[in-house]
Amino acid sequence: MRWGLSSLGGAALALLLQGHLVVSDIPVEPTNLDSLKQAGKAIAAPMWDFYLANQTEGIPGKLTDTWYLAGAMYMTLIQYWQTSGDNQYNSVVSHDMMFQAGRNYDYFDSNYSQWLGNDDQMFFGLAAITASETGFPEISNKPTWTSLARAVATMQYNRWDNRTCNGGISWQIHPWQAGYTLRNSISNGGLFQLCARLGRFTNNQTYYNWAERIWDWSYESPLIQTDVDPWFIADSTSGDNNCIDSGDMQWSYNYGVYLAGTAYMYNGTGDAKWLNRTEQILRRLSTHFFPAAYGGNVFSEVSCEKLHTCDRNMLNFKGWSSMWMAMAAQLAPDTRERITPKLQGSAVAIGKQCDGETENLCGSRWYQETWDGIQGLEVQMAALGGIVSNLMLMTSARAQTIDTNPNAKEQFLDTYSDDTPDSLPHISTGDRVGSWILTVLWGGGIVAAAWWLIKQQ
């Protein structure tokens, strides 16, 4: 991540920018398809440069100090391709996305699996189902994108943990990781959305059942709090105290990920309860994160933007959430009238913020009319997501199903043939004991090695 001048105050920032060539902003007319396409093209170009420049040792799809952000970028670029027709990035996205699927085609390759969280793997699953829904070209002699999305969903659903909190999946996957006992909204909400989308795409009831179970648990846990108006989505809750309290920091992507999931469930099942849930989540998302101080129609990650305390993860949130809001508008049309002005106002603001230096660099604060000095793949991705969300509203491109994209049918390959949706392996007590023993041995090995080194002094 390149932070540029992110920590500087307004006066110092203005002084320093006097030495830089500041180009004009990107004019965006949110009701003009050509204007949106041109804006998307201008914003995507520097994002792609950041991507190519920050691949770890040239490994396709592995960014320095992060892994999941490449998956989120593929998700964004595939949605961009569908709505704009710009296919210049497709061949590399296709290659790198399949490369990172790993040897078992489950986005859990041993090169990274020892330190991945459920949310990391989930973003690649969402990229894969986005490929299926958009008709992104399949790769010959490789599993379909749907198969990759299915593998992620199945693996994660098998991590459902009833030992505490009556269920849910944890943030981290392995017991030795900090945050292993934490249940967070993006992991559970991400799996909920992935299952809802797989259910609608494949018309397989099993996925709908999974989504229903994840929602019910989230609803009954402290994550989705329905006793306040509008509904409140917490960031996390902890298995250490059996999930009786919550971490209440407000992040837009926690709302966005559940919002799109409920919209997919409504569109796929026709059950009115899912429309009500979509509308309830939208009420807080469309007010709290679109402050009246900025006109009420400009997206802001309010918990960190004002003081420039957003880390490289937080800088992305509103871009993904913008696209998830557009999905809700498409799949639950009753919400469209409320969502459209929010996304259109944000698109105009993005155009003004993307005037950094000489390359249409975008910053973090969309409500600020000049570039705020932050630069990098993350803020470009967020800005592109904001433009793509408007392209989604303006075009006829819709999320397909297996009926309209039969080339994306599921394949149950030998590498995970015992992992099918209708035949789930269960984690046994023996499995858990074995995992505990390995963790103890691993920790004991470190202690022994440390003792040996001390003795050699």
N, C-alpha and C positions, 0 to 999 in steps of 0.2 A: 504494500500500500504506500502510495506517495502522498504525504500529507501536505506538502507545499507550505502555505502560510496559515495553516488551520488554527494555530494557537494565538494568532495576533488579534489585538483589538481593532475596532473599526478605523480609528485614526491612523494607527501604525500601518494597517493594511493599505489604506488609501495612499499613504506616503510611499510605501514600497512599490505599489503598482505603477507609480509614475515612471519607473524604469522599465516597465514591460509594455509591449505592444498589445493593447486590448482591442480585439476586433468587435464588430457589431454582433448583436445577438441574432438568434435564429427566429425569423418571423413565423409564427405558428397560427394558422387559422383552423381551429379545431373542428369546423364543419366542412373543411375543404380537404378532400382525400389526397390530392397531389401535395398540398402543403404539409400534411402529416407524413407522407412518404418521404419527402425531402428532408424533413426534420429528423426522421428516424435514421435515414442514411447518413446525415451529418453527425449524429450522435454515436452511431454504431462504429464508425471508422476509428476514432481514438480509443474506444473500448477494445476493439480488436487489436490495436497496437499494444495496449497494456497487457492483453492476454498473451500475445506472442512474446513479449519482452519479459514476462514473469513466469514462464514455465520452468519448473525445477529441473535443471540439468537436461533440458530439452525433452522431458518426458511428456508425451501428448496428454493434455488435460490435467496435469499436476501443477498447480500454482504454488509459488513459494509460501510456505507456512500455512497453507490451507489446501483443502481438497474439494470440499462441497461447493465452493463458489463457482468452480468451473461447471458443475452440474446445473446450478441455478442459471448460469449464463447461457448454457445450451437451451434450457427451458425458455428463456427469454428470446433467444435468437430464432428458435423454431417458431414461436408464436409470431415473431416479427416477419419471418419469411412467409408464413401463411397469409398474413394480412397485407403485406406490402408487395409480395412477388419478388423481392430482392433475394436472389439465391446465391450471391457471391461467397457466402460463408458456409454453404451447405456441405461441401465435400469435406472440409476440415472438421466441422461439427460432427458429421456422421462418423468419420474415422476415429476422432478422439473420444467421442462418447462411447463407441463400441470398444475401443481400446481399454477404457477405464472400467468396463463391465467386468473385466478380470477373467480368469480361467474358467470359472463356473458360471459366468454370465449372471451374476447376482449383485454387482457393485459392492462386493465384500471381499476383495482380493487380499491375500495375506500380506501384501506390501503395506497395506494401510489398516487392516482390520483390527490390529491390536490397540489402536488409539481412536478409532471412529466412534461417533455417537450415533444414536438412531436418527437424529435429525440430519446428520451428514448423508447417510445412505438414502434417507427419504427423498432428498432433493434430486438425486439421480433418478429415483423412481418416478417422481413427478415429471422430470424431463422426458423419460421414456414414454409415459402415458400421453404426454403432450404430443410426442412424435406420432403416436397411434391416432390420436384424435384429429391431427392436422393433415394426415396423409403424407407425412414426411417419408421420403423414399426408404424402403427397406434395403438391407445389404444382403447380397447373394451369399448363400451357404452360411449364414449366421442366423441366430434366433431372431424372431420379430421383436420390435420394440415393446409390444404388448407382453411378450414372454419375459422380457427383462423387468418390466413394471410388476408383473405377477410374482416374479422371484423375490423382489424386494418386499412386497406386501406379505407374502407367505412367510418369509424369514422373520419379519418384524412381528407379525401376529403371533408367531410361535414363541416370542419373547414375553408374551403377556404374563404378568407376575402377580399371583394371588397371595403371595406370602404376607404382604402388607397392603393396606389401602383398598382391599377387595378387588385388586386388578390394576389395570393400566400398564403402560410400558415406561421404562425409565429413560432418562436423558442419555446416560452413557450405557454402554453395552456390557463392559467387563467390570468385575468387582474391584479391580485395582485402580480404576479410574475415579478421579474426584468427580462427584456428582452422580455416582452410580445409583444412589438411592433416591435421587430427585425425579419426580414425575413432572414434566413440563408440558406446556400447551402446544409448542411447536412440534414436538415429537408425537404426541397423541393426536393433535389436530391434523398433522401432516399425514399420519397413517389413516385417519378417518377420511380425509379428502382423497387419498390415493385409492382406498377401497371403494368409496362412492363412485369415483370415476371409472374404476375397473368394472364395477357393477353395471353402470350405464353403458359402457362401451361393449362389454361382452354379453350383457343380459344374463349374467350368472348370478343367481340369487345368493350364493354363498358369500360373495363380496358385499352385497347389501346387508346380509346378516352381520358380517364383521363390522361394517360401518355403524350399524345400529348399536351393536354392543359397545363400541368405542365411544359413541356419542352418549349413551346412557351412563357409562362410567364417568365421563367428563362432566356431565350434567349433575351427577350425584356427588362428585368430588368438589373440592373448593375451586377447581379451575374455572368452571362456568357458573357464575353466581347469578341466579335468577330472582333472588329476593330483593334486588335493587333495580331501579328503573332509571335509565335503560340497563340491560344486562351488562354484567362486568366480567371480563375474562382476565383472570390472573395469569401471571407468567409461569408460576410453578407452585408445587406443593411437595412436601418431603415424606418419604417412606420411613424416615427415622422416627417420626412421631405419628405414624399411621395416617398421614395426610389429613390432619385436623385443622391445619392453618395454611396460609398461602403467602407467596411472595407477590406483591401486588403492583410491581412496576408495570407500566402500560406501554405496550409495543404494538404497533399496528399489525404486524404480521400474525400475531396470535388471533386477532379478530378476522383478518383476511383469510387465513387458512381454514378456519371453521366456516366462514361465510360461503366460500366457494363450495365446500363440502356439502353444506345444507342445501345449496342451490342445485347441485348435481343430484342429491337425493330426491328433491322435489320434482325435478325434471324427469328423472328416471322412474320414480315410483308413482308420481301423481298424488301422493299423500299430502293433504293440506297442512299437516303439522310441520312439515319441513319448510313450507313457505312462511309460516309464522316464525319459525326459528331463524330463518334467513332475515326476516324483517327486524326481529329483535336485535340480532347481532349488528345489523347495518345501522341501527339507530345511534349506538354509541360511536361506532367507527366513523360515521359521516358527520359527527359533531365534534367529538373530542380531538380528532386528528385533522380537523379543518377549522382552525380557530377563527372566531369572529374578528380578532385583531388583524388578521390578514385577509379579511373580506369574506371568510366563510367558505370559499371554494378553492383553496390552495392547500394541498396535502403537506403536513408537517409532522415529523417524528418528534413530537413535543417534549418527550422526556430527556432529549439530549441535544437537540439542534441549537437551541438558543445560546448555550454556553460552549458549543463546539466540543461536546464530550462524547459524541457518537463514535464508537469503535468501527472497525472495518465491517463487522457484521451488521450493525445497526444502520449504517449508511445505505444498505440495500432494501430495508424493510418496506418502505413505501412504494418502491418500484414493483415488487412482487404483489403487494396488496392492491395496487392499482389494477393489475391484470386480473387478480381474483375478484375485484369489484366488477370489472367488465364481464367476467364469466357469470357472475350473479345476475347482472342486467340482461344477459342473453338467455340464461336458463330459467330465470324467474322474472318474466317481463314486468310484473307488478312493481319491481324495484327500480326499473330503468329510469323513470322520471326523476327519482331522487339521486341516482348515481351519476347520471349524465352531466349535470352542471359542475359537479365536483371534479370529474375527470377532465372536462373541457377547461375549466379554470386553471387546473394544474398544468395542462399542456401549454397554455399561453405563458404561464409563469416559468415553466422549464425553458422555453425559448429565450426568455430574457436572462436567465441564470447561466445559460450555456454560451457565454461570450469570453471565456478565459483564454488568455494568450493568443495563439494564432491557429488553434486546431479545434475550435468548437468544444473546448473543455467545459464540462459542467461541474457545478459545485453542489453543495449539500442543501443550502437553504433556498428552496424554490421561491419563497415569498420575498426574497431579496432581489432587487432588479438588476444587480450587477454581480458578477462572479465573486464568490466568497473566498476563493483561494484554495479550496480543497480540490484535489484532483486524484484520479485513479480509476481502476476498473469498476470499483464498487459504485461510485457516484454516476459514472457513465451508464452502468447497468440500470440503476434506479431511474435515471432520466429516460432511458430507452423504454423501460417498462411503462412509464407514464405516457409516452407517445403511443406505444403499442396498444395500451388500453383503449385509447381513442380510435385507433385503427380497427380494433375489434368491434367497437360500436358503429363505425362508419361502413364497414364492408359486410358482405354476405357470408363471410367465412364463419363457420360454426364448428363446434366440437362434433366430429363424426362418431359413428358407432360401427360395430362389426358389419352391420348391414350395408353401410355405404363405403366401408374400407375393408373388404374381406381379405385383402392381402396381409392384414395385420392380425390375423387370427393367432390364438395362443398355440404355442408348441411346447409339449412336455418332453424336454430333452433328457437323455440318460443322466446328464450331470446333476439333475435335480428331479428325477422322475418320482421319487418318493415324497415329494414336497408339494403335491398337487392341492388345489383348493379344497377338494372333497375328501382328502385323506391326510389330516394334519398329524404329524408326530408330536407327542406331548413331552414336555420336559419333566423327567422323573426325579424322585428324591435322590436316586443314585447319581443322576447327572449333576444335581446341585451339590451333593457331597463331594463328587469328583472335582467340580470346579473350585470348591472351598479348599480341598487338599492341595490342588495345584497352586492356588493363590498363596497358601501358607508356605509351600515349598519354595515358590518364587521369592517371597519376602524373606524367608530364612536364608536363601542363597545370597541375597544382597547383604544381610547382616554378617554372614560368615565371611564373605569377601572383604567387607569393611574391617572386620576383626583381623583378618590375615594381613591386610595392608598396614594396619596400625602396628602389628607385631614386627613388621619388617623395618620400621623406623629405627 
